[in-house]
């Protein structure tokens, strides 16, 4: 069972078959995440070993709790980006991957206990943000081919 602080959801966005390579190129570029994932104001790569990144994140909300760290694994073979939030206001995993002309964003995170009363709002906010991010990625792929 999920903890009181746990958020789990999945959002999807389909795209035209011929855009697959382009979509993957956009969604797998760690440094560009803030362009599409607006909840992340800044991402700085502090370590990179091939497909593995350690990043420092400044989230797009004010206050002392707005920084964190994540490990990101970019799996080119399976077209999958795994983000493991290890420090900060959210912890856990977001997995973004391509399957059958669809980008899927799968969330399984815990929020900071300070935010527990806002949990249902946060979940809606995150889902909306993830939806918008996937749309931005697909739109970018469509306008750059």
N, C-alpha and C positions, 0 to 999 in steps of 0.2 A: 504493500500500500504506500501511497505517496505521503510525504510529510506535509504538514500544514503550510510549509514554505515552498512546496514544490509546484512548478508550473510545467505542464506537458502539453504540447500541441504540435501540429504539422500543418504547414501551408504549402501550396503548389501553384506553379504557373507553367502553362504549356507554351511551346514555341514551335515555329516552323522547322521541319526536319533539317533543312540545309543550314540552319543557324547553330547547330550543335557545337561545332568547334569554336565558333566565335563566343558563344555563351560561356563555354568552359574557360576560355582564355580570360574573359572578363571576371568571372566569379572566383577564379583561382589566384588572382593577383592580390596578395595579402595587403600590400601597401595601399591599394585603391579601395579597400573596404569602406572607409568613411564616405566615399562618393555615393555609394549605394545603400549602405547600412547606416542611416543617419543617426542612430542611437550612439554611434561611435564617432565622437568629434575628432579624435586624433588617434592614430595607431603608429607607434614607432617600434620597429623591429630591433630588439636588443640582442637576439641571437638567431643564427640561421645555419642549419646544416643540411643542405640539399632541400628535402621536402619538409623538414621540420623547422618551425619558427617558434621563438619566444617573443611575445610582443607586450608592450606596455600600452594600455588603453586609457584615454580620457573619454568618459561617457558624456553624452550631451544633456546633462542636467547639472544644475549648480550645487555647490556645497562640498563639504570635506570628504564625502563618500564617493566621489565621482571618478576615481582612478582604480585600475585593476591590471591584472596580468593574465595572459592566456597562452596556452600552447596551441599551435595550429599545425595540423598535418595535412599537406596537400597531396592527395593520392591521384596522380595523373592517370594511372592505369584504369582505376574504377571511377574516375571523374567525381571525386568526393573530397570535400573539405571538412575536416573535423576540428572544431574549436572547443578547447577545454578551458573554461574560465576557472583559473586556480586561485585568484585573489581579487577581492573587490566586492561590489554590491550584489553581483550575481555569481554563482558557482555552478559548475556542471557543464553540460555538453550542448552544442548546437552542431548538427550535421547537415551540410548543404551538399546535395548531390544531383546528378542527372540520371534520369531513367526514362526511356521511351519518350523523347521530346518533351520532357517535363523537368523543371527544377523543383526539387523538393527540399524544404527546410524543416528539419525535425528538431524540436526543442525539448530538452529535459534539464531544467535548471532550478536551483533554489535561490530565493531572494533573501536579502538581508532581513533579519527579524524586525528591524525598525520599520520595514515597509509592509508588515503582515496585514495591517488593516486596509491597505490599499490593494491587496492582492488581485481582486477581480478586475479592478481598473488597470493594473499593471499588465495582467494577462491580455486584456483587450488591446492595450497600447502596444505591447510586444507583437501580437498577432498582426495588427494593422501595420506596424513598422516592417515586419518580415514580408508581408504581402507587397507593400510598396517597394521594398528593396528588390524583390524578385521581378516586379514590373519594370523597375529602372534598369535592371540587368538585361532583360529581354529587349526593352526599347533601345538600349545602347547597342545591342547586337544587331538590331534591325536597321539602325541608322548608320552603322559603320561598315556594312557589307557593300 
